[in-house]
């Protein structure tokens, strides 16, 4: 994977809850989808609860990506050694990571297909 899940911070705190990712190799974060899945007996389940598809944006190895559960405006800031932290906002009304039966799954999905409802 080009991006790895590092941690979830301030679980259950509406204004602070966020999930933090580290970019391992240069990529476009828009090729990644985060799914909140079920979690049982030490494994993720096929149940899905929330999904976030990152907007397309180039990120570099060593950068951090922070996804807040709350609403906000996408931004970035430069950190040491010309690395950046990229901030994204899910727009949820409530925190979602304060349950032991939920887990984050990050998908690298650079290829996909879709059809509009009028095409089906």
N, C-alpha and C positions, 0 to 999 in steps of 0.2 A: 504494500500500500504506500501511496505517496503522501498520505496524511494519516496521522495516528491520533486516537483519542487519548488525552492526557489525564483529564480530571473533570469532575463536576464540582463547582464551588457554590457555597451558600445555598445548598439544597433547601427548598421550601420557602426561601425569602424572596417574595415577589419582585422587589426592585433590584436584587443582586444576583439571583440565580443565573448561572451560566455554565456552559460546557466549553472546555478548552481543548484545542487541537494543536499539534505541532506538525508543521510541514517538513517532511523527510526529504523530498526531492521536488524540484520545480514542477508546478502543475497549474491547472486552472481549477480553482475551488468549485466552479460551476459544474464540474464533472463529478461532483460528490453529492450524495443524498444522505441525510441523517434520518433514521427511523427510530422512534421509541417503540420498543417491542416489549412483549411480556418476558418475564424471567421466573423460572421455576426449577427447583432441584439443581441449581448451579449452571443452568443453560438458558439461552434465549429461546423464546417460543415463536411460533409463526403469527401470533397475535400482534397487530399493529395498532397504535393509539394516536401518535402524532408523527408527521413527516415534514421535513424541511429540506427543500432543494436550494442549495446555495446559488446565488447569482453568479454569473460568469465574471471572473476576475483572476488575473495572473497572481500567483503567490510563489514565493521562492523558498528553497530549502532553508530551514532555520527560523522562518517566520512563525508566528502564532496566529491562530484563528480563534476568535472568541464569539460564541453564539449565545446571546442573552435570550431568555425565555420571554421577556417583556417586549414592549414596543420601543422603538427608538430609531435613530437615523444612522445608516451605515457610515462608518468612518475608519480611519487608520491613523496610527502614529508610529514614528520611527523610534526604535529602541537601539540598544548598543550595537556597534559594528554594522551599521546600515541594514539591520534586520527590522522588520515591521510587525506590528500587531494589527490585525484586521478585525474590526468589530461589526457583527451582524446582529439583527434583532428579529425574533420569531413572530412577535406580535400577539402573544398569548395573553389572556386575561389573568391566568393563575399559574403558579409554579407547577412543574410537572415531574421534577426529579426527586421528590421527597418520599417515594414509595420503594419498598424493597422488592416488589414484584414487577418492576420495569427496568429496562436496560437500553443503553444507546447502541445502535448498530450503524456503522458508517459504510456506505456503499460507494465504490468507485464505478461510475456508470457513464463513461464517455460516449457510449452508443445507445440509442433508444429510438423508438418509433412511437408515433401517436396518430390519432385520427380525431377530427372534430365530431361532435355529436351529429352534425348534419351530413357527415360522410358515412355514417353507419346505418 
